[in-house]
């Protein structure tokens, strides 16, 4: 049984390390904020919890897709943020604490990012000045997230309405 598990894990590792496949270069909030001070870029924040099944599916299916990874790495500082993180977080010169609630709790920053709607997974988009562009809740397949990534990443959201953008969008997915 251990051999089968080892071989399965090894083959998964090899598959994700094939040449030409890009992986998301995840950062902590602190790393992203520090990098942003040097080279301004938008933030892509995956707000998740350890118990969230759809978060795990999105990690495995959406975030592993090479086109999605390429777009995220190109336009954003990608951050994984556990909404139930218990340690204090200082972000944008403000400290956020863990709030006990029910069986577990949440970090105040998660509540701020998600505008009080604690739903997982949610991807939060911030601009280069750390201002909210928009949180988008729910599981998204690669074909669903790709136009969103480009809409925010290329700043199209500043000049064209979403419906018009999507109508002319050309996907890189195969």
C-alpha positions, 0 to 999 in steps of 0.5 A: 500500500505504501509503495502504491501511494509513493508511486502515485505521489511521484507521478503527480509530482513529475506531471506538474514538473514537465517542461513548459508547464507553469506553476503559480508562484504563491506568496504570503501577504507580507511578501506580496506587499514588500514586492509591490513596494518595489514593483507595483502590480495587482494582487490576486488573493485566494481566500480559503479555509482548510475545510473547504472542499471547493477550495481544494478542487479549485487548487487542483483543477483551476490553479494547476492549469498552465494558462491560468498560472501564466496569466496570474503570474504575469499580471498579479502577485498571487497570495494564498490567504487562510481566512481562519488564520489565527496569527495577527496580520499586518497589511497596508499598515493595519493589524488584523486579529483572529475573531472567535466565532462558532466552532472556529472563527475568522481573521478580520482581514478575511472579513474585510476582503470578503466585505463581510460575506465569509464564503469560500473560495473567494478570489479578491482582486486588489489594484497596485495601491492595495485598493479593492477592485472586486471579490469574486466568490465561488468555484471557477473553472479555468474557462470561467476565471481566464476572462476575469483574470485578463479583464482585471490584469490588463486594466480593461475593467477601467474602460469597458463594461464586463458584458462588452469585454466578454463578448469579444474575449479570445481564450488561450485555453485549448 
